[in-house]
């Protein structure tokens, strides 16, 4: 079947287990250069994480064999090892990931200049000019997928459709190394039987509200009255109805505006009245926020805290950072200080952390002399503390001292 006049052909291209795949490729290429044997990390239980010596921190990516054992991203490394003691770990290398990402995007632009990068490992590609009909579009997607695997060394999933939402949903079907279509006339068969929570942009809260209305599948959502949905979920209800029916904007914007900020927030299951509990929530938020900054290749020059109280009043507080930051520990330090300065002691219903004044992680940063001196002093203090801990561990054992929360 050909495409209708004026209809676009959009690909959503997503790297399968990007960080793990890119680390695996780097390890195999290094082994080949050095004449030694290596194992493809993607074929064994393995994870990418931060601290591989002390087994602390968060899982950034997991191989398919590890996932079969219950290991998943955002899990603590300690929990991952409890589920799979034979895990192989590799340290995150975000400089490498940005290089691999640029290689992929440059390769894809040889097929079409109309590329919109969503994150370090996924993008939309408008191939309308080079794909005359559906059959040609699928053939082109298979060619791209195979060339990425054979020439760049990792695999991608490609979703093919007439707009971005359907292409995105198609790429999330069976993985890895697959091409899937989701054209308007395939919606009823392919996604209407799926649980409503599988619909793009239908988060846990929205899915729960829809289920309370008796809507359990995407098909039931598609057949619902959009006015009733809007009365319960506001404008988001109508948007979800449109997505369930395959209605969405289809413009791929190659000049996508850089984000001005990234933020995460969480409504607490019970009101928070204790500072230590608040710090626990802030830690989790900062780990998530740091992951978003890494995925998009940003660092922040400003941090803000948002507090919403049980009586629905709110407070925000922000400040510039010394230099630019992006690691979870640095974000947490700033956010905790801001929370302590802002909190009035009343029960807290919601906490949010925002990173602002974003710059590319690859960009050089010009600092004032004052900021430079402050950063040097902070670095010297950290080095002295690290040296002291190293000395104690060498004399009395690894368990004698460890970093705790301030």
Order of alpha helices (4+ residues) and beta strands (2+ residues): beta-alpha-beta-beta-alpha-alpha-beta-alpha-beta-beta-alpha-beta-alpha-beta-alpha-alpha-alpha-alpha-alpha-beta-alpha-beta-beta-alpha-beta-beta-alpha
